[in-house]
Amino acid sequence: GIGQQTGAIRRHQVAGKVVNPATAEPVANVEVVLKALPSWIKLEGKDAFPGCAIETQGATVRACMNEAIQMNYTGFSYGLSPSGGSLACCFKTSDVEQMLASLVDNAGFTLYL
C-alpha cells in the first residue's frame, strides 16, 4: 500500500544515494543533504506590487526559492527582468495576504508566495 511505498522512499532518501539515470547506478562520492522546503503557491501570469526593488538576475526558480527563504522574503515574481534581457526573480517583502489582495495580470511572470 501507500504506507510501504512511503517507507521505501524515506529509506532511500535517508540512504542519501543519487542515482545516475543513464545507468541506474548510485553516483559515487555524492552526499544528499535533505532540506525541508516550504510549499509555494504558484500563480502563473500574475504579480503583486509590480516592479523590482530587490532583484537577482540569471537565477533559476529553485535558486530564487532558496534565496527568498534565506533572506526571509515573503515571495517573488519570476520572469524577464525589467532592466535586462535575462530571467530574474523580483523579491517581495509585503505580507502574503496583502499580495493576494493586490494581484494583477502580468503575462510572462509567475508569482511565488
Beta strands, then each sheet from edge to edge (+ up, - down):
strand 1: 42-48
strand 2: 55-57
strand 3: 75-80
strand 4: 87-92
strand 5: 103-112
sheet 1: 1+ 5- 3+ 4- 2+
end
